[in-house]
Amino acid sequence: MTMRHEQVETNSALMLLLILAVISVGGLVEIVPLFSINETIEKVEGVRPNTPLEIRGRDIYIREGCYLCHSQMIRPFRDEWLRYGHYSLAAESQYDHPFQWGSKRTGPDLARVGGKYSNQWHVQHMKAPRSVVPQSIMPNYPWLLTNDLDYSDVADRMRALRVTGVPYSLTQQEYDANVKRFGPTVADQLDISKAEDNLLKEARDKNFDGIPGRVTEMDALVAYLQSLGTMVDFTKYDEGYFATFR
Amino acid sequence: MSDNKLNAAQQSGAVQTTGHAWDGDLQEYNNPLPRWWLWCFYGTVVFSVLYWFIYPSWPVGQTWLKGFGKVDYTIVDKKTNKVEEREQRWNTRALLLADLGEAANNEQRKAMLSKVRAASHDQIVKDPKMMEFVRSVGKGLFGDNCAACHGRGGQGVVGMYPNLSDDDWLWGGSMDKIHETLVQGRKGFMPAFEGVLKPEQLDDVAEYALVLSNEAKPSEASERGKEIFQGQIGGCYYCHGADAKGVPSQGAANLTDKIWTIANVPAQKTLQDKKAVLKTLIANGVNNTRIMPAWKGRLNDDDIKLLAVYVQQLGGAK
């Protein structure tokens, strides 16, 4: 016993390996089984990957560090239920890479902010938060309205996400599978070859930033925010259903 | 310990060392752990085994040990609309259901809510008990859902969000109309008159609008504006009405009062500035900037009813 102790303590490489083995037990037991457990992701309809415009909006969300103050994870507690709505499902962030869960809430949770406010409110609030919420401590983001959106690499971004398992389609076969899974309208949005056209069309049709004829970073960010938490129609499900997955 | 004095037991050699020796003579005592501590430790080990059986624990293949723990909850079944007692294996989602069920079953709340649900608007307003309930629940709902645009007290922001604390309603101030606004949302619209009217005609209509609300005295310009307003060129009366008192079904504002929801006329000091902001508004119109989201689906029917009463009371109620 004494001898073996000494071997470990005097051999730093061996000690490092043993430390790694011990501390990875927690991760192995808690995380790895989720990949094989059937009920990890709830079976619900309506969750789709982001459109090209929403992808760029999400990139801007991450670039501006929104996640430092806003989580996107409503926990199953009564107070959160009352304030934010239905708790977040694993299914709702299945296409997020990286996910935006978290517990750092300097600002409110945004998991269900989609549809809660008008586009114009978001634009005004991003430009000057205190003009609509006097007690807010959020910084101003006026450049989102003046910066034109760089969408030149949106197809590459979709290719990268495809590698992580998000079903953006490159081949006819993948496209057909998406039509079956999400319907033709969504499948078109997931077609990488049409990425740029789709992005411009969505930005122009819906004109999120209120500036016709221009596609700004605000267009993308508001498009993304308006999509958050809106994909699952909770009126279609019995509430007890979701409790059977945990 | 800094002076390295040894106690009696250590001096006598009764305490063992770990057997290590560093630097030639540096040794480490191996003092036994206190008994009470050790037994507590063994206790936690035994408890952890019990814990595995009561709560969800170890992963096993494509499933996991689900535990014997149970949560009972009551819920209103969506299909049959009946209150059901159910049992679910222990998890945090089931605990939430139990918590929500308990809150819904709180006798006082349940009694008040069913009373409010059954009552007509007049009955609610006349009953101080019910109004107390509406105010206390409504305040939270309003703060969570409405205050971001309309402000904490419903004061709104001129140019963007209507003031709810006056008794002037763009889409109608009856309980039914406010309820409708909440359920389906609203989309304010006014066509842009730039290009339709010449710049001097825009001036005239702006002048007339100021006369309507007693900001300016009638003049030749306002008379010309009146013709445009009431005639086919401008056609303003389609939505604002021939008497310019507004048409709630169109969300068209009453132009004869001193309340301004889009052009911030009261904030302008000179008549010239007042006219300028009005002219800009008439030229650009309103499109896609005055949108109230629909709350059906996000809030349940009870919440919407409570909010409708709360909001109407903010405005003093007709």
HADDOCK unambig.tbl for C-alpha pairs under 7 A between the chains (distance, minus, plus):
assign (segid A and resid 33 and name CA) (segid B and resid 59 and name CA) 6.14 0.50 0.50
assign (segid A and resid 36 and name CA) (segid B and resid 62 and name CA) 5.33 0.50 0.50
assign (segid A and resid 37 and name CA) (segid B and resid 62 and name CA) 4.12 0.50 0.50
assign (segid A and resid 37 and name CA) (segid B and resid 63 and name CA) 5.15 0.50 0.50
assign (segid A and resid 38 and name CA) (segid B and resid 62 and name CA) 5.76 0.50 0.50
assign (segid A and resid 38 and name CA) (segid B and resid 63 and name CA) 6.70 0.50 0.50
assign (segid A and resid 76 and name CA) (segid B and resid 92 and name CA) 6.65 0.50 0.50
assign (segid A and resid 76 and name CA) (segid B and resid 93 and name CA) 5.82 0.50 0.50
assign (segid A and resid 76 and name CA) (segid B and resid 96 and name CA) 5.96 0.50 0.50
assign (segid A and resid 77 and name CA) (segid B and resid 96 and name CA) 5.77 0.50 0.50
assign (segid A and resid 78 and name CA) (segid B and resid 96 and name CA) 6.40 0.50 0.50
assign (segid A and resid 78 and name CA) (segid B and resid 99 and name CA) 6.93 0.50 0.50
assign (segid A and resid 78 and name CA) (segid B and resid 100 and name CA) 6.56 0.50 0.50
assign (segid A and resid 83 and name CA) (segid B and resid 144 and name CA) 5.90 0.50 0.50
assign (segid A and resid 115 and name CA) (segid B and resid 293 and name CA) 6.54 0.50 0.50
assign (segid A and resid 116 and name CA) (segid B and resid 293 and name CA) 6.37 0.50 0.50
assign (segid A and resid 117 and name CA) (segid B and resid 293 and name CA) 6.21 0.50 0.50
assign (segid A and resid 118 and name CA) (segid B and resid 291 and name CA) 5.78 0.50 0.50
assign (segid A and resid 118 and name CA) (segid B and resid 292 and name CA) 6.53 0.50 0.50
assign (segid A and resid 118 and name CA) (segid B and resid 293 and name CA) 6.30 0.50 0.50
assign (segid A and resid 120 and name CA) (segid B and resid 289 and name CA) 5.66 0.50 0.50
assign (segid A and resid 132 and name CA) (segid B and resid 148 and name CA) 6.54 0.50 0.50
assign (segid A and resid 132 and name CA) (segid B and resid 149 and name CA) 6.17 0.50 0.50
assign (segid A and resid 133 and name CA) (segid B and resid 148 and name CA) 5.87 0.50 0.50
assign (segid A and resid 238 and name CA) (segid B and resid 78 and name CA) 6.30 0.50 0.50
assign (segid A and resid 243 and name CA) (segid B and resid 93 and name CA) 5.14 0.50 0.50
assign (segid A and resid 243 and name CA) (segid B and resid 94 and name CA) 5.51 0.50 0.50
assign (segid A and resid 246 and name CA) (segid B and resid 91 and name CA) 6.07 0.50 0.50
